[in-house]
Amino acid sequence: MTSRPDLFSPVRLGAIELANRVVMAPLTRSRADKDDAVTDLTVEYYRQRASAGLIVTEGSPISRQGKGYAYTPGIFTDLQVERWRKVTDAVHAAGGRIVIQLWHVGRISHPDLQADGALPVAPSAVRPEGKAFTEAGFKDLVTPRALAASELPGILDDFRRATVNARRAGFDGVEIHGANGYLLDQFLKDKTNRRTDAYGGSVENRMRFPLEVVDAVVGAWDKDHVGIRISPVSPANDIDDSDPKAVFVPFVEALSARGLAYLHVIEGATGGPRDLGGWDPRDLRSVFKGAWMGNNSYDRDLAMEAVATGEADVVAFGRPFIANPDLVERLRRNAPLAEPDRATFYGGDAKGYTDYPTLGEASAA
């Protein structure tokens, strides 16, 4: 009789061997330097959390155009690659595995964050509600410039280059950010995609560019080192679709056919309720034939149940990893979790970043 897997059993995602099924979700912390490169503080931050079965880094812009928040570490210059190499070396030395999240924010940016004060770009010139985090503080988002079809091959090249850079930096794989109202999500959903060319209108057309990105990234590495994150029903960053099921069933079918290492799904509203009413994106579990990474408001019991029943192969935890660098051990022992200091989430120094104690350190204090 075959025993059921549990949260702490090993698993393989494509070519990546994980010691357990607890994933550190991508968490923007805005602590890069003036060159949009990680620092030694970030090396320590990820090293401390290397007991996760897999770390997915904070979103890393693939280009200056792809940047949407101040102090986010990119993966498009040699210096950035060199600095990320320190992170991967530290995580590997501690026995961990780490992939980098490739990020283009599209319209969720501001001219202050763009080269020469340019407008952010998007599928269509639809202004989002919300604020951009700039070096001068929070500013209102602006109406983006609609991308010409002739510009899209250049963005594909940026994704390819970022993937090559990720390999140079020693990552175990890459995750394409296709969620939370950023560029690829903007192409998929009809609130943000008003195009009338081959990249807009029908579901097939709206899927076209995101799938071209997937193919470009796989071509720069291979399918066994590539995952993708999606958020079918999340309203994050002022996005929506009139019929998400009609979009995401065929989209996930196309992703499944490509044999990716995993599908990372935000189940419900990002950082909010798991059940929004209407269509449940967990129904996509039967559509995607590869590994499923569940994400959104999981606690220990829900994560253990999801893995044991096969509803998820691995489970991503976000904010619990901020204040609990030894989250895997705390979950294993069913120990209390520390609460993070929200005031230190974005920007700053070691406070609220690398100074959270482990269980052993807390008991010795």
N, C-alpha and C positions, 0 to 999 in steps of 0.2 A: 504493500500500500504506500502510495506517495504522500508524504506529509505536505501540508500547505505551507507556503513561504510566510515568513513574518518580516516585520519592519527592519529587523537587524540581520537578516540573511543576505548573502552576496547575490549579485545579479549582474548581468551583462547588458549594456545598452550599445548596440552595434559593436564597435571594436573596443569599447571602454568597459573595463572590469571594475565594478564597484564593490567595496567591502560591506556595505549595507545599503538600505533603500531610503535613507534620509538624505534629501537634497537641500543644499542651501540655495534658496531662490535669489535671483538678481535683486540687489538693493542699492539704489542710487544713494551715495553718501557725500558726493561733492567735496572731495578732498584732494583732487589733483592739483599740480602746481601750474605756474603760468604757461608752461608748454603743453598743457593738457596731458601730462604724464604722471603716472603713479609715483609715490614717494616711498621711502623706507617704512613710513608709518603704515602704508597700505600693505606692504609686504608682511608686516607683523600681523595686521588685521586678518589677512587670509590664512596665514600660517596657524594662527590660534584656532581656526575653524576647520582645519584639515581633516578632522575625524568624520566630517560629513562624508557620506558615500560619494557624493559629487558636489562640487561647488560650481554654481553658475555665476560668473562675475556680474557686477553692475554693468548696465548697458554701456558699451564702448563705441562712440561714434566712428563710423567708417570714413568720415571726411569732415572737413570743417563745416560743410553745408549740412551734414547730418547732426550737428550739435544743437541741443535744445536747452541745456542747463549749464550754468557756470560751474567750472572746476570738475568737469567729468573727463575721465581719462580716455583718450582716443587710441586707435590702433592703425594710424595712417602715416606716422613718421618713424624714422629709424630710432630716434630717441625713445619714443613711446614703446616700440618693440623691445628695446634694450631694458627698459624699466619693467615691463611686464614679465620679462624673462626672470627677473629676480623673484617675482611672485610665484611663477610656476616652479622654479627651482626649490623655493621654500616649502611649497605645498607638497611637492613630490618627496622631498627629504623627510617630511612628516608623515608620509604614507598615504597622502590624499590624491584625488583626481580633480581636475579643474578644466572647465570649458569657458570660453569667452562669449558673451552675448554681443552680436553684431547689430548695431543700432543706427537707424536713420529716422529722425523724429518727424521729418516732413514739416507740416504747418505748426507743430508745437514748438516754436522757437521765436526768436525776436531779432531784429536787425543788429542789436548790440552784440549778439552772439555769432553773427555771420561775418564773413570776410567783407571788408569795405562797406559795412552797413547794409548789405543786400537784404531784400525781402526773403523770408523763408519760402520754400517751395512745397507744392502739394499737387495732387491730381487735378484739383479745381480751386478756383479762388473763392473759397468759403471760409469766412472768419470764424475761428473757434472762440468760445467763451472760456475765460481763465486767465491765469497769470504766468508769465515766464520768469524763471529765476536767473537774474543776470548779476554781474559783479556789482552793479549799483543797487541791487535789491530786486523786489518783485515788480514787474511791469506788465501792463495789459498786453495780451496776445494781439497780433495784427492780422490783417487780411493777407494771406500768402499769394505768391505768384503761381499761376498754373504752369506746370511743366509742359514744354513742347515734347512731342513724341521723339524728336531728334535728340533730346537730352537724356532719354532713358538709358541708352547704351553706356553713357558715361557713368551713370549710377551703378549699372551692372559691373562695370570695370572697377568701381570703388569697392563693391562687395567682394569681387575676386581678389583684389589687392589686399583687402583686410584679412581674407581667409589665408592667403599666403603668409601674411605677416603673423597671423596667429600661430601658424605652424613654426615659423622662425622663432617665435617667442616661447615655444615649448608647451603650448596648450594641448590637452588631450582631445580636443574637438572644439566645435563652434556651435552656438545656438543663434539662429536667425530670429530677431525680434519682429514678430508679425502681429503683435498684440497692442492693447491699451491706447488705441487711437493714434499710433505713429504711422509712418509712411505706408507700409504695406497694408495695414488695417484700413487706412484712408482709401486705398485703391479698391479694397474689397467691398466696402460698405457704401450704400447709396446716399447717406446723408452727406458724405464728403466727396464722392465721386459723381460729378455731373457731366463727365466727358461724353462726347458724341463720336469719338474716333474708335480705333480698335482696342482701346484700353478702358472703355466706359460703356454704359448702357446695359447690355446683357450680363448675366452672371459669368458666362464664359469669358467675356471681354474683361470684366473686372478682376477675374482670377489671373489674367494673362501676365501682368507684370510681377505679382508675387511669385508665380511659378517660374518665371524667367530668373528671378533672384535665386530661388532654390536651385535651379539647374546650374546657374553660374557658380554658386558656392560649392555644390557637389563636384562640379567640374574642376574646381581649384583644389579639391582634396579628394573625398569620395563619400558615398552615402553613409558609410559606417561611422563617420566622424562628424555628422551633421544632424542637429535637431532643430526644431522650430517651435516657437511659442505663439499661441493664438488665444484670443479672448472673444468668443463668438457673440456673447450677449452683454459684455461689460460696457457701461456707458463712459468709461474713463476717458478724459480729455475730450469731452463733448462730442461723442461719436455714437452712431446708432445705425441700424439697418431695418428696413420695413419688413423683411422676411429673412432673418438670419439662418434659419434652417435651410432655405433654398440656396443660400450661398455656401454654407459651411459643409453640408453633406458632400456636394461634388468637389469642393476644395480639399477636404480631408481624404476623399477617395483618390484624388490626384496625388496627394502627399503620400498616401499609403502605397500607391503603385511605384513610387520612387524608392521605397525601402529605407527610409531615413532611420537614424539611430533611435529617435524617440519623438513623440509629440507631447509638448508641454502645454497643458490646457488650464486656463483660468476658468474655474467652474463657478459661474455667477458673476457678480460685480467685483471688480478688483478691490480688495480690502474691505468688501462689504458682504451683503447676504449671498449665500450660495444658491438660494432659490428665489428667482425673480418673478416666477409665474410664466406661463406660456411654455415655450420650448426649452427643454433642458439639454445643454450641450454635452452632458455626460452620455447622452444617447449616441454620440459619435464614437464611443468606446467600441461598438460593434463594427464601425466603419473602418477604423484604423487598425491594421493587422500587426503593427509593430508595438514597441513599448510605450505605455501611457504614463505620463508624469502628471499626477493630480496636483492642483494648487488652488488654494483660497480657503483661509480660515480653518485649516486642519488643526485639531488637537491630537493628543496621543491616541485616544480611543478610536477616533474616526480614522486616523491614519492606519492604525493596526488592523482595523476592520476592512478598510479598502484593499490593503495588500493581501490579507488572508482570503478575501472573497474573490480576488482577481479584478476588482473594479479599478485598481491602479497597480502598476508594477513598481513605481517609486512615488514618493510624496515630497513635494517641495514645501519647505517652511521658510517664511520671510522674516518678519520682525522678531520672532522668538530667537533667531540667531544673532540679533544685534546685542542683546544683553546676556546671552548664554553661549559663549564660544564652545562650550562642551555640551551642546544641546543633545547630541546623540547619547551620551552617557546619562544625562538627566532623564531622557525619555526611556532609556533602558531600565533605569532604576526607579522610574516613576517618581522622581524627585521634584520638588517645587521649582518653578521657573522664575528667574529674576525678571523684573519689569524694566523696559528700556526708558531712557530719558528722552522724550520726544523733542526737547529743545536742542538736542545735539545731533539730530538725525542728519542734517544737511550742513556741510561746512564745519570749520573749526579745526581742532587739534586732537590730541589723544583722548581728551575727555569725552566720554560717551562713545568711544570708538575702539580703543584697545585696552581700556582700563577696567573692563568688566571681569570679575574674578570667576574662576571655575569653582566647582563644588569644593574641591580640596583646598583651594586657596581661601574660600569663604569660611570654611570650618576652622582653618588654622589661624584666621585673623583674630 
